[in-house]
């Protein structure tokens, strides 16, 4: 493609993403999960809103939360034993946090899991949602729901990197700004990886 990332359309995104689509994760039972990995499983939903110029839906976590208070995040959380898959985990959490019905999400696929600083192995689930849905933030978990242009989220030059040490490990932390929102940590890492995947497929 000869267009720039700023010109990305919804169909461009879908095509590029699916060209690099990894296999969907196998959902482990709680017993097998514990035996195979000390990390707890979690999932987040990356909701792409199907405007003529597509956007990405994000949340600002409640400032009263014990962990990651006030951070920009995707809807998501830890897997429950009753979840049939990690995709269902992401859909359930999105419904709980922002009242996004699972029936309103068209799942495109998943990204490779990311290890969080809090000890979770997090699987990102990419899905499409229609514009104009009536969402409602669960105020115990979410202070704000907002959208950013998808092309801005996929533009790798919008991200800066900082190398830090955390628990004796060298880590690279990504961050970027959109208007008054700073996107950083695991959310920025997932978006940066997604941007790399889309660019490779272009």
HELIX and SHEET records of a PDB file:
HELIX    1   1 UNK A    5  UNK A    7  5                                   3    
HELIX    2   2 UNK A   10  UNK A   19  1                                  10    
HELIX    3   3 UNK A   30  UNK A   36  1                                   7    
HELIX    4   4 UNK A   86  UNK A   98  1                                  13    
HELIX    5   5 UNK A  102  UNK A  104  5                                   3    
HELIX    6   6 UNK A  150  UNK A  154  1                                   5    
HELIX    7   7 UNK A  156  UNK A  158  5                                   3    
HELIX    8   8 UNK A  185  UNK A  201  1                                  17    
SHEET    1   A 4 UNK A  72  UNK A  73  0                                        
SHEET    2   A 4 UNK A  55  UNK A  61 -1                                        
SHEET    3   A 4 UNK A  40  UNK A  49 -1                                        
SHEET    4   A 4 UNK A  75  UNK A  78 -1                                        
SHEET    1   B 5 UNK A  72  UNK A  73  0                                        
SHEET    2   B 5 UNK A  55  UNK A  61 -1                                        
SHEET    3   B 5 UNK A  40  UNK A  49 -1                                        
SHEET    4   B 5 UNK A 120  UNK A 129  1                                        
SHEET    5   B 5 UNK A 106  UNK A 110 -1                                        
SHEET    1   C 5 UNK A  72  UNK A  73  0                                        
SHEET    2   C 5 UNK A  55  UNK A  61 -1                                        
SHEET    3   C 5 UNK A  40  UNK A  49 -1                                        
SHEET    4   C 5 UNK A 120  UNK A 129  1                                        
SHEET    5   C 5 UNK A 114  UNK A 115 -1                                        
SHEET    1   D 3 UNK A  72  UNK A  73  0                                        
SHEET    2   D 3 UNK A  55  UNK A  61 -1                                        
SHEET    3   D 3 UNK A 142  UNK A 149 -1                                        
SHEET    1   E 3 UNK A 160  UNK A 166  0                                        
SHEET    2   E 3 UNK A 169  UNK A 178 -1                                        
SHEET    3   E 3 UNK A 181  UNK A 184 -1                                        
END                                                                             
